[in-house]
């Protein structure tokens, strides 16, 4: 049985994907299988994987299916799914192609999960190219209150406030291990048994939000989600999304889906109106249409 099944979803980040796969080739102390799911890149990414990394399993889509759907393709190929087999790898790793993983990082994260069976998902400390913390690597769920503080800028004005800084937990020491609501899908290791219980990514999302939703379901099922800063991974960040005009709209559309799925039923009408108004103002005209469309049901 493998320790780790790694899924990397790629869209037009060929050179970064190459660097990521090269870094994984130096991993020590852990057994793993890599699946790259290419979302119809036009930069030669799929051809590069076939030519330079023949040991990597490649799924080459003929259209951009989005991040969660493509991840699910790779996860299913590895045997991960709700009520799936027990011979799948012990852990799944959702990994972005714009990461560089140090040689011992995979082993350390697997050992970290092994040491505490209560952990359903975890992530390392992610640092950007300039050495600063990728704030998304540990965060709270975007409740209406927390999202409001972010939208009006209070989280940036008062990053060290325990009230206003909850979105990215900016009031916490980045070098202290912490139980969090969610880690980011750029490097998210998940226990097989958690996936068997809660299922895969929700494909109602296209990009953004699917990792938050997965973490939410994992925590609802009784596991913890942990931030482990003893492992550090480099993250270029937004290597693919900065090429996409769709990315900004999808960020606010993801917030709308998450809100509807997890908070709408318990939100009073006046706050519901404020939430939708704020999302519409931030997301622009395209999001107005989504406000009147029902969110697709999550796959079983």
C-alpha positions in Angstrom: 0.0 0.0 0.0 1.3 3.4 -1.0 1.7 6.1 1.6 0.6 8.9 -0.7 -1.4 9.5 -3.8 -0.5 12.9 -5.3 -2.8 14.8 -7.7 -1.5 17.9 -9.5 -4.0 19.8 -11.6 -2.3 21.9 -14.3 -3.4 24.6 -16.7 -0.7 26.4 -18.7 2.1 26.3 -16.1 4.4 24.0 -18.0 7.7 25.3 -16.6 6.5 25.5 -13.0 5.0 22.0 -13.3 8.4 20.7 -14.5 10.1 22.3 -11.4 7.4 20.8 -9.1 7.8 17.3 -10.5 11.6 17.6 -10.3 11.3 18.5 -6.7 9.1 15.5 -6.0 11.6 13.2 -7.6 13.9 14.0 -4.6 11.3 13.0 -2.0 12.7 10.5 0.6 11.2 8.2 3.1 7.8 7.8 1.6 6.1 5.8 -1.2 3.9 7.7 -3.6 2.2 7.8 -7.0 1.8 11.0 -8.9 -1.2 11.8 -11.2 -1.0 15.0 -13.3 -4.4 16.1 -14.7 -3.9 18.7 -17.4 -6.9 20.9 -18.1 -6.4 21.4 -21.9 -3.3 23.5 -21.6 -2.0 25.0 -24.9 1.6 25.5 -23.7 2.8 21.9 -24.2 2.4 20.9 -20.6 1.0 17.4 -21.4 3.7 16.7 -23.9 6.3 17.8 -21.5 5.0 15.3 -18.8 4.9 12.5 -21.3 8.4 13.2 -22.5 10.3 14.1 -19.3 8.3 12.2 -16.6 7.2 8.8 -18.0 6.7 7.5 -14.5 4.0 10.1 -13.9 0.4 9.1 -14.7 -1.1 11.7 -17.0 -4.8 12.6 -17.6 -5.0 15.0 -20.5 -8.4 16.6 -20.7 -9.7 18.1 -23.9 -11.4 21.0 -22.0 -10.7 23.0 -18.8 -12.9 21.1 -16.3 -11.9 23.3 -13.4 -9.9 22.5 -10.3 -12.2 20.3 -8.2 -13.5 18.2 -11.1 -9.9 17.6 -12.4 -8.7 16.8 -8.9 -11.5 14.3 -8.6 -10.4 12.6 -11.8 -7.0 12.0 -10.3 -8.3 11.0 -6.9 -10.7 8.4 -8.4 -7.9 7.0 -10.5 -5.9 6.5 -7.3 -8.9 4.8 -5.6 -10.1 7.6 -3.4 -13.8 8.2 -3.1 -16.7 7.9 -0.7 -17.0 4.3 0.5 -13.9 3.6 -1.6 -11.5 0.6 -1.3 -9.0 0.3 1.6 -6.1 -0.5 -0.8 -6.0 3.1 -2.0 -2.9 5.1 -0.7 -3.1 6.0 3.0 -3.2 9.7 2.2 -4.2 11.9 -0.7 -2.2 15.1 -1.5 -3.8 17.9 -3.6 -0.8 19.8 -4.8 -0.5 22.8 -7.1 2.0 22.8 -9.9 3.5 26.1 -8.8 5.0 24.6 -5.6 8.5 23.4 -4.9 8.6 20.6 -2.3 11.8 20.0 -0.3 13.1 16.4 -0.2 11.9 15.5 3.3 8.6 17.4 3.2 6.3 14.5 2.1 7.8 12.1 4.7 7.4 14.7 7.4 3.8 15.4 6.6 2.9 11.7 6.4 4.6 11.2 9.7 2.7 14.1 11.2 -0.6 12.6 10.1 0.5 9.1 11.4 1.2 10.6 14.8 -2.4 11.7 15.4 -5.3 9.7 13.9 -7.7 12.6 14.8 -6.2 14.7 12.0 -8.3 14.5 8.8 -6.4 17.1 6.8 -3.3 19.2 7.2 -1.1 21.6 5.4 2.5 23.0 5.8 3.8 26.5 6.0 3.7 27.9 2.5 6.1 30.8 1.6 6.1 33.0 -1.5 9.1 33.6 -3.6 10.0 36.7 -1.5 10.0 34.6 1.6 6.7 36.0 3.0 3.9 33.8 4.3 1.2 32.7 1.9 -1.7 33.9 4.0 -4.1 31.4 2.5 -2.2 28.4 4.0 -4.2 28.7 7.3 -7.5 30.3 7.6 -11.0 30.4 9.0 -14.2 29.5 7.3 -15.8 32.6 5.5 -18.8 33.1 7.8 -20.9 36.1 6.9 -19.3 38.0 9.8 -15.7 37.1 8.8 -16.3 37.7 5.1 -17.8 41.2 5.9 -14.6 42.2 7.8 -12.6 41.1 4.8 -14.8 42.8 2.2 -14.8 46.2 3.9 -11.0 46.0 4.6 -11.0 45.7 8.4 -8.9 42.5 8.1 -6.2 44.5 6.4 -6.5 47.5 8.7 -6.3 45.4 11.9 -4.4 42.2 10.9 -3.4 41.5 14.5 -6.9 41.8 15.9 -8.5 38.5 17.0 -11.8 39.8 15.9 -11.0 41.3 12.5 -8.0 39.2 11.5 -9.8 35.8 11.5 -10.0 35.5 7.7 -6.3 34.5 7.3 -5.6 34.2 11.1 -3.1 37.0 10.8 -3.1 37.5 14.5 -1.3 34.1 15.0 2.4 33.4 15.0 3.1 31.7 11.6 5.6 29.4 13.2 3.3 27.9 15.7 1.3 24.7 15.0 -2.4 25.4 15.1 -5.7 23.7 14.6 -7.5 25.7 11.9 -10.7 25.7 9.9 -8.9 25.0 6.6 -5.6 24.8 4.9 -5.2 25.6 1.2 -5.5 23.2 -1.7 -2.1 24.2 -3.0 -0.8 21.6 -0.5 -3.5 19.7 1.3 -2.9 16.2 2.6 -6.1 14.3 3.5 -6.6 11.0 5.3 -8.1 8.2 3.2 -10.7 7.4 5.8 -11.8 11.0 5.8 -12.4 10.9 2.0 -14.2 7.6 2.4 -16.5 9.3 4.8 -17.1 12.7 3.3 -16.4 12.1 -0.4 -14.4 14.2 -2.9 -14.3 17.8 -3.9 -17.6 19.5 -4.7 -17.7 20.1 -8.4 -20.2 23.0 -8.1 -17.0 25.1 -7.6 -14.8 25.8 -10.6 -11.8 27.2 -8.8 -11.5 28.7 -5.3 -13.6 27.5 -2.3 -13.5 23.8 -3.0 -10.7 23.3 -0.4 -12.6 25.3 2.2 -15.7 23.2 1.5 -13.7 19.9 1.8 -12.2 21.0 5.1 -15.6 22.0 6.4 -17.1 18.6 5.6 -14.0 16.9 7.1 -14.4 18.9 10.4 -18.1 18.2 10.5 -17.4 14.5 10.3 -15.3 14.8 13.5 -11.7 15.2 12.3 -9.3 18.1 13.0 -7.6 20.2 10.3 -4.0 21.2 11.3 -1.4 23.8 10.1 2.1 22.3 10.5 4.8 25.0 10.2 7.6 22.6 10.8 7.3 21.8 7.1 7.9 24.6 4.6 7.0 24.5 0.9 7.5 27.3 -1.7 4.5 28.5 -3.5 4.6 30.8 -6.5 0.9 31.5 -6.2 -1.7 32.5 -8.9 0.6 31.2 -11.7 -2.5 29.9 -13.5 -5.2 32.2 -12.2 -3.4 35.4 -13.2 -3.8 34.2 -16.8 -7.5 33.8 -16.5 -10.1 36.5 -16.8 -12.6 34.2 -15.2 -10.6 33.9 -11.9 -11.9 37.1 -10.2 -15.5 36.2 -10.9 -14.9 32.7 -9.7 -13.5 33.9 -6.4 -16.8 35.6 -5.5 -18.9 32.9 -7.1 -17.1 30.4 -4.8 -18.0 32.6 -1.8 -21.6 32.6 -2.9 -21.7 28.8 -3.3 -20.0 28.3 0.1 -22.4 30.7 1.8 -25.5 29.1 0.2 -24.3 25.6 1.1 -23.3 26.1 4.7 -24.8 29.4 6.1 -27.9 30.4 4.2 -30.2 28.2 6.2 -29.2 29.9 9.5 -28.8 33.5 8.3 -31.5 36.0 9.1 -33.2 37.6 6.1 -31.6 41.1 6.7 -28.1 39.7 6.9 -28.9 37.5 3.9 -29.7 40.6 1.8 -26.5 42.3 3.0 -24.4 39.2 2.0 -25.9 39.0 -1.5 -25.6 42.7 -2.0 -21.9 42.7 -1.0 -21.1 39.7 -3.2 -22.9 41.3 -6.1 -21.0 44.6 -5.7 -17.7 42.8 -5.5 -18.4 40.2 -8.2 -19.9 42.6 -10.8 -22.5 41.9 -13.4 -21.6 38.2 -14.1 -22.2 37.4 -10.5 -25.7 39.0 -10.5 -26.8 36.2 -12.8 -25.5 33.6 -10.4 -27.5 35.1 -7.6 -30.7 33.9 -9.4 -29.4 30.5 -10.4 -29.6 27.5 -8.0 -26.2 26.1 -7.0 -25.7 22.6 -8.6 -26.0 19.7 -6.1 -22.8 18.2 -4.9 -21.9 14.7 -6.2 -22.7 11.8 -3.9 
